[in-house]
Amino acid sequence: MTMDEIIDFTAGLDGVLTLRPASGDGTPEISWGDAFFYYAPDGTLPKTGQPFATVVTKDYPGDTTSRLDRPGAYRVNIAAGKEELAHRTGHTPAPGADDTAGAAGAAGADGADDSDDTVIAHPVYAAAGWLAVVNPAGRTAEDVRQLLRTAHRLARIRYERRARPGE
């Protein structure tokens, strides 16, 4: 499963706004080359809320356990919710906890990380119900698609709830 396949699949879901920061567009340089997915059926970047999924191509400050500094490495991050996190990882992190269970992996002899192509708790945002897959491939391709559909559905529900204030 390539990064472009993930981006195309996610962008093809109903009501998705895809941001792909690049040089010259006013976005922070650290975000260049990454992709951010929002549920925004009107095509306008939401003023509140976060993306429901991202694809990152490099380590960010405070988030280096996936070793994205390796050539060709990337990670898909998915806000699939705490129930899905518990189902996939077998635990529910405490709110505010720095819970990285299942996120750390050691490099293998071929340079691959032991957590590659495995659904893991997000190394930073697991407590908020985020899962991640580093270098998804055959073992996790269908899981990634299913998790992206789940995150998209949850984002749509949040969007619709905000669109009906007072209910």
N, C-alpha and C positions, 0 to 999 in steps of 0.2 A: 504494500500500500504506500503510494508516494504522497508527499506533501500536497502536490497538486490535485491528486485524487480526493484527498480529504477536503481541501478547499472547495473543489467543484461540487462534491456531494453536499457539503454544508450550505454553500451558497445557493444550491438548488432547492433547499427547503423553503416552504412558503413564508413570505414576509421577512426574509433574512437580508440584513444590510451587512455587507462585508467591507471591512476596512483593511487596506494593505499599505501601511505607511512606507514612504520612500523619500529619498533625498529631494529636497525642494518643496515638499508639501506642508511644511510647518510643524511636522510631528517630531518628537524627540528622536535623536539618532539611534538610541538603543532599540527603538521599536521597528526600525527599518528592516524589511525582509520578513516580518512576522505578519500574522493575519488575526483579525478580531471579528467575531460574529455576534451581531445583535439581532434580537427580534424587533423589527421596525417596519411594519407593513406600509407605513407612509413614506418610507425611504429617508427619514430624517433621523440623525443620530439622537438617541434618547438623552434627555438632560439628566436623568437619574438612572441608576442601575448600572450594572456591569455587563460585559459581554457574556453570553451563555457558553461560549467556547473560544479558545484561542489556539493558534499554532505558533510556537516560539522556536527560534533557530539558534539561540545562544543563551548562555547563562545570564541571569539578571542578578543584581546585587542581593545577597542573602538567599539566593536560590541556585546553588551549584551542585546539588546532589545528583542530578541527572547527567552531569558531565556533558553538557551540550557544546562544549568546546572541541569535541571530537569532529573530525571531518564528516560532513553529511548528516550529523545528528540533529534531530528535532524532536519536539514533544508536543503532542496534542493534549490540551487541557480542557476538561469538560465538567460543567456545573450540573451534574446529573442528580444532585440532591443527596441528603443524608441517608435516606432509605437505601438508595442504590449503592452508596458508599459502604454501608453496613453489609449489604448483600454481597458485594464484590470483594470486600477486604476482611469481613468477619468481625469488624469492630466499629463502634461509633465513637469518634473522638469527643472529648469534653470541649465545650465552647471556650475559645481563647487558648486552647492547648496548642503547643507546638508539636503536633502529632504527625510524625513522618513514617509511621509503621508501614512497611511495605514499599517505601519510596527509595530507600538507599540500596545501592547495588555496587558490587565490586567489578572492576574491569576484568574481563576474561583475557585469555592469552591472545585472542585475535583482535583485541582492542574494543570489542563490544562490551557493553555494560550488562551485567547479569539481569537487570530489570528491563532490558530491551524487549519489545513485543510482549509486554505483560501489563495488564491493567493494575495500576497501583494507586494508592492514596496520593493526592497531590502533595509534593514535598513542603509546600507552604500553606495551601488553602484547604487542606483536608477537613478541618473543623467546620468549614462552610459548605461541605458536601461536594467538593471538587475531586475528580479522579483524573488520572493522566496515563498516557501511554508514550513511552520513549521509543522512537523508531518502530511504529506499528508495522506489522507484516502479516503473513498468513495466519498466524495463531490468533491475532486480535482484530483482524479486519472487520469481521461481522460484529464483534463486540463494540468496536469504535462506532460503527454506523448506528447500532442500537442505542448506545449511550448518547450520541449526538441527537438522535430523534427524541430521546427522553429529555435532554437538556432544552431542546427547542420547544417541546410541549410545555415544560415548566416555565420557560421564558414567556411563551404566549399567554399562559394563565396569569402570570404576574402583570403583563402588559394590559390584559383585559380587566384585571382587578383595579389597576390604577386608572383606567379609562372610565370606570364607574365609581367615582368617589361617593362616599356616604352610604353605600349599600352594605 
